Amino acid sequence: MTTEIKTRRDGSIDTAHYMQIGRRMRSEQAMTLLTGGTRNEERPRRKARALFSFL
C-alpha cells in the first residue's frame, strides 16, 4: 500500500478504489483459509480402504 491517498478529480477520496482493494484482499484470505494455506496445492487423498478388510 502507498502512503499517498488516491483522490478523484474533485478532490474527494476514491472510495471505490479502496473498496476494490479490500474485496480482493478478503477474497484472497478466504481462498487461503478454504484451501489450507496455498491455492494451487492439492489436498492429499485418503487411502482407499476395503469395506470388509477384516475378512
Predicted model as a PDB file, atoms N, CA, C, CB and O in Angstrom, pLDDT in the B-factor column:
MODEL        1                                                                  
ATOM      1  N   MET A   1       0.841  -1.182   0.000  1.00 55.00           N  
ATOM      2  CA  MET A   1       0.000   0.000   0.000  1.00 55.00           C  
ATOM      3  C   MET A   1       0.883   1.240   0.000  1.00 55.00           C  
ATOM      4  CB  MET A   1      -0.956   0.000   1.216  1.00 55.00           C  
ATOM      5  O   MET A   1       2.025   1.218   0.460  1.00 55.00           O  
ATOM      6  N   THR A   2       0.336   2.294  -0.515  1.00 60.00           N  
ATOM      7  CA  THR A   2       1.078   3.539  -0.579  1.00 60.00           C  
ATOM      8  C   THR A   2       0.639   4.450   0.560  1.00 60.00           C  
ATOM      9  CB  THR A   2       0.876   4.230  -1.944  1.00 60.00           C  
ATOM     10  O   THR A   2      -0.419   4.256   1.158  1.00 60.00           O  
ATOM     11  N   THR A   3       1.459   5.432   0.845  1.00 76.00           N  
ATOM     12  CA  THR A   3       1.089   6.422   1.859  1.00 76.00           C  
ATOM     13  C   THR A   3       0.309   7.571   1.232  1.00 76.00           C  
ATOM     14  CB  THR A   3       2.341   6.958   2.571  1.00 76.00           C  
ATOM     15  O   THR A   3      -0.310   8.363   1.942  1.00 76.00           O  
ATOM     16  N   GLU A   4       0.338   7.663  -0.096  1.00 89.00           N  
ATOM     17  CA  GLU A   4      -0.398   8.709  -0.795  1.00 89.00           C  
ATOM     18  C   GLU A   4      -1.827   8.247  -1.034  1.00 89.00           C  
ATOM     19  CB  GLU A   4       0.290   9.072  -2.131  1.00 89.00           C  
ATOM     20  O   GLU A   4      -2.040   7.165  -1.581  1.00 89.00           O  
ATOM     21  N   ILE A   5      -2.803   9.043  -0.636  1.00 90.00           N  
ATOM     22  CA  ILE A   5      -4.218   8.693  -0.769  1.00 90.00           C  
ATOM     23  C   ILE A   5      -4.683   9.032  -2.177  1.00 90.00           C  
ATOM     24  CB  ILE A   5      -5.085   9.436   0.291  1.00 90.00           C  
ATOM     25  O   ILE A   5      -4.462  10.136  -2.673  1.00 90.00           O  
ATOM     26  N   LYS A   6      -5.329   8.064  -2.806  1.00 92.00           N  
ATOM     27  CA  LYS A   6      -5.837   8.281  -4.158  1.00 92.00           C  
ATOM     28  C   LYS A   6      -7.115   9.103  -4.083  1.00 92.00           C  
ATOM     29  CB  LYS A   6      -6.091   6.930  -4.884  1.00 92.00           C  
ATOM     30  O   LYS A   6      -8.021   8.791  -3.311  1.00 92.00           O  
ATOM     31  N   THR A   7      -7.180  10.142  -4.882  1.00 92.00           N  
ATOM     32  CA  THR A   7      -8.348  11.023  -4.880  1.00 92.00           C  
ATOM     33  C   THR A   7      -8.948  11.107  -6.280  1.00 92.00           C  
ATOM     34  CB  THR A   7      -7.969  12.431  -4.372  1.00 92.00           C  
ATOM     35  O   THR A   7      -8.303  10.774  -7.274  1.00 92.00           O  
ATOM     36  N   ARG A   8     -10.182  11.556  -6.329  1.00 93.00           N  
ATOM     37  CA  ARG A   8     -10.875  11.786  -7.595  1.00 93.00           C  
ATOM     38  C   ARG A   8     -10.516  13.176  -8.101  1.00 93.00           C  
ATOM     39  CB  ARG A   8     -12.420  11.636  -7.430  1.00 93.00           C  
ATOM     40  O   ARG A   8      -9.779  13.919  -7.452  1.00 93.00           O  
ATOM     41  N   ARG A   9     -11.045  13.511  -9.262  1.00 94.00           N  
ATOM     42  CA  ARG A   9     -10.762  14.835  -9.833  1.00 94.00           C  
ATOM     43  C   ARG A   9     -11.293  15.964  -8.965  1.00 94.00           C  
ATOM     44  CB  ARG A   9     -11.360  14.942 -11.224  1.00 94.00           C  
ATOM     45  O   ARG A   9     -10.720  17.053  -8.919  1.00 94.00           O  
ATOM     46  N   ASP A  10     -12.417  15.685  -8.264  1.00 96.00           N  
ATOM     47  CA  ASP A  10     -12.996  16.756  -7.440  1.00 96.00           C  
ATOM     48  C   ASP A  10     -12.310  16.883  -6.076  1.00 96.00           C  
ATOM     49  CB  ASP A  10     -14.485  16.506  -7.239  1.00 96.00           C  
ATOM     50  O   ASP A  10     -12.678  17.741  -5.274  1.00 96.00           O  
ATOM     51  N   GLY A  11     -11.321  16.036  -5.814  1.00 93.00           N  
ATOM     52  CA  GLY A  11     -10.564  16.138  -4.567  1.00 93.00           C  
ATOM     53  C   GLY A  11     -11.027  15.190  -3.471  1.00 93.00           C  
ATOM     54  O   GLY A  11     -10.370  15.086  -2.436  1.00 93.00           O  
ATOM     55  N   SER A  12     -12.138  14.499  -3.672  1.00 95.00           N  
ATOM     56  CA  SER A  12     -12.616  13.564  -2.657  1.00 95.00           C  
ATOM     57  C   SER A  12     -11.854  12.236  -2.769  1.00 95.00           C  
ATOM     58  CB  SER A  12     -14.146  13.332  -2.804  1.00 95.00           C  
ATOM     59  O   SER A  12     -11.289  11.914  -3.814  1.00 95.00           O  
ATOM     60  N   ILE A  13     -11.855  11.494  -1.691  1.00 93.00           N  
ATOM     61  CA  ILE A  13     -11.152  10.212  -1.660  1.00 93.00           C  
ATOM     62  C   ILE A  13     -11.866   9.216  -2.568  1.00 93.00           C  
ATOM     63  CB  ILE A  13     -11.064   9.663  -0.211  1.00 93.00           C  
ATOM     64  O   ILE A  13     -13.093   9.121  -2.557  1.00 93.00           O  
ATOM     65  N   ASP A  14     -11.096   8.486  -3.342  1.00 94.00           N  
ATOM     66  CA  ASP A  14     -11.645   7.492  -4.269  1.00 94.00           C  
ATOM     67  C   ASP A  14     -11.977   6.216  -3.488  1.00 94.00           C  
ATOM     68  CB  ASP A  14     -10.635   7.188  -5.433  1.00 94.00           C  
ATOM     69  O   ASP A  14     -11.169   5.290  -3.411  1.00 94.00           O  
ATOM     70  N   THR A  15     -13.173   6.189  -2.916  1.00 94.00           N  
ATOM     71  CA  THR A  15     -13.572   5.060  -2.070  1.00 94.00           C  
ATOM     72  C   THR A  15     -13.748   3.781  -2.877  1.00 94.00           C  
ATOM     73  CB  THR A  15     -14.866   5.384  -1.335  1.00 94.00           C  
ATOM     74  O   THR A  15     -13.496   2.696  -2.353  1.00 94.00           O  
ATOM     75  N   ALA A  16     -14.171   3.870  -4.129  1.00 94.00           N  
ATOM     76  CA  ALA A  16     -14.344   2.671  -4.956  1.00 94.00           C  
ATOM     77  C   ALA A  16     -13.017   1.939  -5.138  1.00 94.00           C  
ATOM     78  CB  ALA A  16     -14.934   3.044  -6.328  1.00 94.00           C  
ATOM     79  O   ALA A  16     -12.976   0.709  -5.139  1.00 94.00           O  
ATOM     80  N   HIS A  17     -11.955   2.686  -5.288  1.00 93.00           N  
ATOM     81  CA  HIS A  17     -10.622   2.110  -5.439  1.00 93.00           C  
ATOM     82  C   HIS A  17     -10.244   1.314  -4.187  1.00 93.00           C  
ATOM     83  CB  HIS A  17      -9.579   3.220  -5.711  1.00 93.00           C  
ATOM     84  O   HIS A  17      -9.764   0.185  -4.292  1.00 93.00           O  
ATOM     85  N   TYR A  18     -10.456   1.886  -3.026  1.00 94.00           N  
ATOM     86  CA  TYR A  18     -10.080   1.220  -1.778  1.00 94.00           C  
ATOM     87  C   TYR A  18     -11.026   0.070  -1.427  1.00 94.00           C  
ATOM     88  CB  TYR A  18     -10.056   2.227  -0.641  1.00 94.00           C  
ATOM     89  O   TYR A  18     -10.605  -0.900  -0.797  1.00 94.00           O  
ATOM     90  N   MET A  19     -12.293   0.165  -1.824  1.00 95.00           N  
ATOM     91  CA  MET A  19     -13.211  -0.962  -1.620  1.00 95.00           C  
ATOM     92  C   MET A  19     -12.802  -2.142  -2.492  1.00 95.00           C  
ATOM     93  CB  MET A  19     -14.666  -0.545  -1.932  1.00 95.00           C  
ATOM     94  O   MET A  19     -12.889  -3.291  -2.056  1.00 95.00           O  
ATOM     95  N   GLN A  20     -12.359  -1.877  -3.709  1.00 95.00           N  
ATOM     96  CA  GLN A  20     -11.910  -2.946  -4.600  1.00 95.00           C  
ATOM     97  C   GLN A  20     -10.677  -3.647  -4.025  1.00 95.00           C  
ATOM     98  CB  GLN A  20     -11.599  -2.383  -6.001  1.00 95.00           C  
ATOM     99  O   GLN A  20     -10.578  -4.872  -4.087  1.00 95.00           O  
ATOM    100  N   ILE A  21      -9.755  -2.893  -3.476  1.00 93.00           N  
ATOM    101  CA  ILE A  21      -8.575  -3.486  -2.847  1.00 93.00           C  
ATOM    102  C   ILE A  21      -8.998  -4.363  -1.674  1.00 93.00           C  
ATOM    103  CB  ILE A  21      -7.593  -2.386  -2.375  1.00 93.00           C  
ATOM    104  O   ILE A  21      -8.482  -5.468  -1.506  1.00 93.00           O  
ATOM    105  N   GLY A  22      -9.929  -3.878  -0.869  1.00 94.00           N  
ATOM    106  CA  GLY A  22     -10.404  -4.642   0.283  1.00 94.00           C  
ATOM    107  C   GLY A  22     -11.100  -5.928  -0.131  1.00 94.00           C  
ATOM    108  O   GLY A  22     -10.915  -6.963   0.510  1.00 94.00           O  
ATOM    109  N   ARG A  23     -11.891  -5.879  -1.184  1.00 95.00           N  
ATOM    110  CA  ARG A  23     -12.577  -7.081  -1.675  1.00 95.00           C  
ATOM    111  C   ARG A  23     -11.569  -8.117  -2.176  1.00 95.00           C  
ATOM    112  CB  ARG A  23     -13.567  -6.715  -2.803  1.00 95.00           C  
ATOM    113  O   ARG A  23     -11.706  -9.314  -1.924  1.00 95.00           O  
ATOM    114  N   ARG A  24     -10.557  -7.628  -2.888  1.00 94.00           N  
ATOM    115  CA  ARG A  24      -9.540  -8.537  -3.398  1.00 94.00           C  
ATOM    116  C   ARG A  24      -8.780  -9.204  -2.240  1.00 94.00           C  
ATOM    117  CB  ARG A  24      -8.560  -7.780  -4.322  1.00 94.00           C  
ATOM    118  O   ARG A  24      -8.544 -10.411  -2.269  1.00 94.00           O  
ATOM    119  N   MET A  25      -8.406  -8.431  -1.241  1.00 94.00           N  
ATOM    120  CA  MET A  25      -7.684  -8.973  -0.091  1.00 94.00           C  
ATOM    121  C   MET A  25      -8.548  -9.965   0.685  1.00 94.00           C  
ATOM    122  CB  MET A  25      -7.228  -7.839   0.833  1.00 94.00           C  
ATOM    123  O   MET A  25      -8.060 -11.005   1.128  1.00 94.00           O  
ATOM    124  N   ARG A  26      -9.823  -9.644   0.846  1.00 94.00           N  
ATOM    125  CA  ARG A  26     -10.742 -10.537   1.563  1.00 94.00           C  
ATOM    126  C   ARG A  26     -10.931 -11.841   0.796  1.00 94.00           C  
ATOM    127  CB  ARG A  26     -12.106  -9.850   1.786  1.00 94.00           C  
ATOM    128  O   ARG A  26     -11.001 -12.912   1.398  1.00 94.00           O  
ATOM    129  N   SER A  27     -11.013 -11.753  -0.531  1.00 93.00           N  
ATOM    130  CA  SER A  27     -11.151 -12.938  -1.358  1.00 93.00           C  
ATOM    131  C   SER A  27      -9.914 -13.823  -1.258  1.00 93.00           C  
ATOM    132  CB  SER A  27     -11.402 -12.545  -2.806  1.00 93.00           C  
ATOM    133  O   SER A  27     -10.030 -15.043  -1.140  1.00 93.00           O  
ATOM    134  N   GLU A  28      -8.743 -13.219  -1.304  1.00 91.00           N  
ATOM    135  CA  GLU A  28      -7.503 -13.990  -1.187  1.00 91.00           C  
ATOM    136  C   GLU A  28      -7.406 -14.667   0.176  1.00 91.00           C  
ATOM    137  CB  GLU A  28      -6.286 -13.083  -1.411  1.00 91.00           C  
ATOM    138  O   GLU A  28      -6.974 -15.816   0.273  1.00 91.00           O  
ATOM    139  N   GLN A  29      -7.804 -13.962   1.220  1.00 92.00           N  
ATOM    140  CA  GLN A  29      -7.770 -14.549   2.555  1.00 92.00           C  
ATOM    141  C   GLN A  29      -8.752 -15.719   2.665  1.00 92.00           C  
ATOM    142  CB  GLN A  29      -8.094 -13.484   3.613  1.00 92.00           C  
ATOM    143  O   GLN A  29      -8.422 -16.744   3.262  1.00 92.00           O  
ATOM    144  N   ALA A  30      -9.934 -15.580   2.105  1.00 91.00           N  
ATOM    145  CA  ALA A  30     -10.922 -16.663   2.144  1.00 91.00           C  
ATOM    146  C   ALA A  30     -10.408 -17.882   1.389  1.00 91.00           C  
ATOM    147  CB  ALA A  30     -12.266 -16.196   1.549  1.00 91.00           C  
ATOM    148  O   ALA A  30     -10.563 -19.012   1.854  1.00 91.00           O  
ATOM    149  N   MET A  31      -9.797 -17.661   0.229  1.00 90.00           N  
ATOM    150  CA  MET A  31      -9.247 -18.780  -0.528  1.00 90.00           C  
ATOM    151  C   MET A  31      -8.129 -19.470   0.242  1.00 90.00           C  
ATOM    152  CB  MET A  31      -8.732 -18.302  -1.884  1.00 90.00           C  
ATOM    153  O   MET A  31      -8.019 -20.695   0.208  1.00 90.00           O  
ATOM    154  N   THR A  32      -7.312 -18.708   0.925  1.00 89.00           N  
ATOM    155  CA  THR A  32      -6.238 -19.291   1.724  1.00 89.00           C  
ATOM    156  C   THR A  32      -6.810 -20.119   2.859  1.00 89.00           C  
ATOM    157  CB  THR A  32      -5.317 -18.198   2.277  1.00 89.00           C  
ATOM    158  O   THR A  32      -6.310 -21.208   3.138  1.00 89.00           O  
ATOM    159  N   LEU A  33      -7.840 -19.629   3.515  1.00 88.00           N  
ATOM    160  CA  LEU A  33      -8.453 -20.368   4.610  1.00 88.00           C  
ATOM    161  C   LEU A  33      -9.139 -21.637   4.120  1.00 88.00           C  
ATOM    162  CB  LEU A  33      -9.453 -19.488   5.340  1.00 88.00           C  
ATOM    163  O   LEU A  33      -9.071 -22.674   4.779  1.00 88.00           O  
ATOM    164  N   LEU A  34      -9.796 -21.561   2.973  1.00 87.00           N  
ATOM    165  CA  LEU A  34     -10.508 -22.723   2.443  1.00 87.00           C  
ATOM    166  C   LEU A  34      -9.573 -23.805   1.917  1.00 87.00           C  
ATOM    167  CB  LEU A  34     -11.441 -22.291   1.344  1.00 87.00           C  
ATOM    168  O   LEU A  34      -9.866 -24.995   2.036  1.00 87.00           O  
ATOM    169  N   THR A  35      -8.460 -23.397   1.342  1.00 82.00           N  
ATOM    170  CA  THR A  35      -7.556 -24.372   0.743  1.00 82.00           C  
ATOM    171  C   THR A  35      -6.469 -24.813   1.700  1.00 82.00           C  
ATOM    172  CB  THR A  35      -6.932 -23.803  -0.500  1.00 82.00           C  
ATOM    173  O   THR A  35      -5.664 -25.677   1.353  1.00 82.00           O  
ATOM    174  N   GLY A  36      -6.423 -24.258   2.867  1.00 77.00           N  
ATOM    175  CA  GLY A  36      -5.448 -24.704   3.848  1.00 77.00           C  
ATOM    176  C   GLY A  36      -4.057 -24.136   3.661  1.00 77.00           C  
ATOM    177  O   GLY A  36      -3.087 -24.780   4.060  1.00 77.00           O  
ATOM    178  N   GLY A  37      -3.921 -23.003   3.093  1.00 65.00           N  
ATOM    179  CA  GLY A  37      -2.614 -22.366   3.026  1.00 65.00           C  
ATOM    180  C   GLY A  37      -2.214 -21.893   1.649  1.00 65.00           C  
ATOM    181  O   GLY A  37      -1.864 -20.725   1.478  1.00 65.00           O  
ATOM    182  N   THR A  38      -2.257 -22.769   0.663  1.00 58.00           N  
ATOM    183  CA  THR A  38      -1.852 -22.363  -0.672  1.00 58.00           C  
ATOM    184  C   THR A  38      -2.972 -22.645  -1.652  1.00 58.00           C  
ATOM    185  CB  THR A  38      -0.565 -23.084  -1.100  1.00 58.00           C  
ATOM    186  O   THR A  38      -3.783 -23.549  -1.449  1.00 58.00           O  
ATOM    187  N   ARG A  39      -3.006 -21.882  -2.684  1.00 52.00           N  
ATOM    188  CA  ARG A  39      -4.083 -22.006  -3.665  1.00 52.00           C  
ATOM    189  C   ARG A  39      -3.909 -23.227  -4.567  1.00 52.00           C  
ATOM    190  CB  ARG A  39      -4.156 -20.751  -4.512  1.00 52.00           C  
ATOM    191  O   ARG A  39      -4.862 -23.975  -4.785  1.00 52.00           O  
ATOM    192  N   ASN A  40      -2.721 -23.431  -5.085  1.00 56.00           N  
ATOM    193  CA  ASN A  40      -2.513 -24.426  -6.129  1.00 56.00           C  
ATOM    194  C   ASN A  40      -2.185 -25.824  -5.591  1.00 56.00           C  
ATOM    195  CB  ASN A  40      -1.411 -23.972  -7.034  1.00 56.00           C  
ATOM    196  O   ASN A  40      -2.152 -26.790  -6.353  1.00 56.00           O  
ATOM    197  N   GLU A  41      -1.953 -25.927  -4.330  1.00 57.00           N  
ATOM    198  CA  GLU A  41      -1.583 -27.215  -3.760  1.00 57.00           C  
ATOM    199  C   GLU A  41      -2.818 -28.093  -3.585  1.00 57.00           C  
ATOM    200  CB  GLU A  41      -0.864 -27.023  -2.415  1.00 57.00           C  
ATOM    201  O   GLU A  41      -3.826 -27.664  -3.024  1.00 57.00           O  
ATOM    202  N   GLU A  42      -2.724 -29.323  -4.070  1.00 62.00           N  
ATOM    203  CA  GLU A  42      -3.846 -30.228  -3.924  1.00 62.00           C  
ATOM    204  C   GLU A  42      -3.825 -30.856  -2.540  1.00 62.00           C  
ATOM    205  CB  GLU A  42      -3.819 -31.310  -5.012  1.00 62.00           C  
ATOM    206  O   GLU A  42      -2.762 -31.095  -1.968  1.00 62.00           O  
ATOM    207  N   ARG A  43      -5.012 -31.117  -2.014  1.00 59.00           N  
ATOM    208  CA  ARG A  43      -5.118 -31.771  -0.716  1.00 59.00           C  
ATOM    209  C   ARG A  43      -4.816 -33.249  -0.886  1.00 59.00           C  
ATOM    210  CB  ARG A  43      -6.525 -31.562  -0.094  1.00 59.00           C  
ATOM    211  O   ARG A  43      -5.233 -33.848  -1.878  1.00 59.00           O  
ATOM    212  N   PRO A  44      -4.101 -33.855   0.058  1.00 64.00           N  
ATOM    213  CA  PRO A  44      -3.827 -35.288  -0.057  1.00 64.00           C  
ATOM    214  C   PRO A  44      -5.096 -36.097   0.108  1.00 64.00           C  
ATOM    215  CB  PRO A  44      -2.794 -35.723   0.978  1.00 64.00           C  
ATOM    216  O   PRO A  44      -5.949 -35.765   0.931  1.00 64.00           O  
ATOM    217  N   ARG A  45      -5.224 -37.153  -0.670  1.00 68.00           N  
ATOM    218  CA  ARG A  45      -6.379 -38.031  -0.611  1.00 68.00           C  
ATOM    219  C   ARG A  45      -6.161 -39.093   0.450  1.00 68.00           C  
ATOM    220  CB  ARG A  45      -6.647 -38.678  -1.977  1.00 68.00           C  
ATOM    221  O   ARG A  45      -5.028 -39.479   0.735  1.00 68.00           O  
ATOM    222  N   ARG A  46      -7.249 -39.558   1.026  1.00 66.00           N  
ATOM    223  CA  ARG A  46      -7.167 -40.676   1.961  1.00 66.00           C  
ATOM    224  C   ARG A  46      -6.906 -41.954   1.185  1.00 66.00           C  
ATOM    225  CB  ARG A  46      -8.464 -40.799   2.802  1.00 66.00           C  
ATOM    226  O   ARG A  46      -7.291 -42.087   0.023  1.00 66.00           O  
ATOM    227  N   LYS A  47      -6.253 -42.881   1.842  1.00 66.00           N  
ATOM    228  CA  LYS A  47      -6.027 -44.175   1.208  1.00 66.00           C  
ATOM    229  C   LYS A  47      -7.346 -44.933   1.162  1.00 66.00           C  
ATOM    230  CB  LYS A  47      -4.940 -44.993   1.966  1.00 66.00           C  
ATOM    231  O   LYS A  47      -8.135 -44.901   2.107  1.00 66.00           O  
ATOM    232  N   ALA A  48      -7.567 -45.611   0.049  1.00 63.00           N  
ATOM    233  CA  ALA A  48      -8.784 -46.399  -0.094  1.00 63.00           C  
ATOM    234  C   ALA A  48      -8.708 -47.598   0.850  1.00 63.00           C  
ATOM    235  CB  ALA A  48      -8.983 -46.861  -1.572  1.00 63.00           C  
ATOM    236  O   ALA A  48      -7.679 -48.269   0.932  1.00 63.00           O  
ATOM    237  N   ARG A  49      -9.793 -47.858   1.553  1.00 63.00           N  
ATOM    238  CA  ARG A  49      -9.854 -48.990   2.471  1.00 63.00           C  
ATOM    239  C   ARG A  49     -10.956 -49.927   2.013  1.00 63.00           C  
ATOM    240  CB  ARG A  49     -10.097 -48.522   3.933  1.00 63.00           C  
ATOM    241  O   ARG A  49     -12.019 -49.499   1.563  1.00 63.00           O  
ATOM    242  N   ALA A  50     -10.677 -51.208   2.137  1.00 63.00           N  
ATOM    243  CA  ALA A  50     -11.678 -52.201   1.755  1.00 63.00           C  
ATOM    244  C   ALA A  50     -12.800 -52.175   2.766  1.00 63.00           C  
ATOM    245  CB  ALA A  50     -11.062 -53.619   1.657  1.00 63.00           C  
ATOM    246  O   ALA A  50     -12.572 -51.957   3.956  1.00 63.00           O  
ATOM    247  N   LEU A  51     -13.996 -52.394   2.298  1.00 63.00           N  
ATOM    248  CA  LEU A  51     -15.160 -52.384   3.175  1.00 63.00           C  
ATOM    249  C   LEU A  51     -15.102 -53.536   4.181  1.00 63.00           C  
ATOM    250  CB  LEU A  51     -16.447 -52.468   2.349  1.00 63.00           C  
ATOM    251  O   LEU A  51     -15.449 -53.376   5.351  1.00 63.00           O  
ATOM    252  N   PHE A  52     -14.657 -54.692   3.702  1.00 62.00           N  
ATOM    253  CA  PHE A  52     -14.569 -55.855   4.588  1.00 62.00           C  
ATOM    254  C   PHE A  52     -13.112 -56.275   4.763  1.00 62.00           C  
ATOM    255  CB  PHE A  52     -15.405 -57.031   4.031  1.00 62.00           C  
ATOM    256  O   PHE A  52     -12.742 -57.403   4.439  1.00 62.00           O  
ATOM    257  N   SER A  53     -12.297 -55.372   5.273  1.00 59.00           N  
ATOM    258  CA  SER A  53     -10.874 -55.659   5.402  1.00 59.00           C  
ATOM    259  C   SER A  53     -10.588 -56.704   6.485  1.00 59.00           C  
ATOM    260  CB  SER A  53     -10.118 -54.380   5.709  1.00 59.00           C  
ATOM    261  O   SER A  53      -9.490 -57.259   6.521  1.00 59.00           O  
ATOM    262  N   PHE A  54     -11.535 -56.978   7.349  1.00 60.00           N  
ATOM    263  CA  PHE A  54     -11.325 -57.947   8.418  1.00 60.00           C  
ATOM    264  C   PHE A  54     -11.483 -59.393   7.949  1.00 60.00           C  
ATOM    265  CB  PHE A  54     -12.287 -57.675   9.544  1.00 60.00           C  
ATOM    266  O   PHE A  54     -11.163 -60.317   8.697  1.00 60.00           O  
ATOM    267  N   LEU A  55     -11.969 -59.605   6.726  1.00 55.00           N  
ATOM    268  CA  LEU A  55     -12.163 -60.978   6.213  1.00 55.00           C  
ATOM    269  C   LEU A  55     -10.912 -61.533   5.640  1.00 55.00           C  
ATOM    270  CB  LEU A  55     -13.242 -61.019   5.168  1.00 55.00           C  
ATOM    271  O   LEU A  55     -10.900 -62.670   5.168  1.00 55.00           O  
TER     272      LEU A  55                                                      
ENDMDL                                                                          
END                                                                             
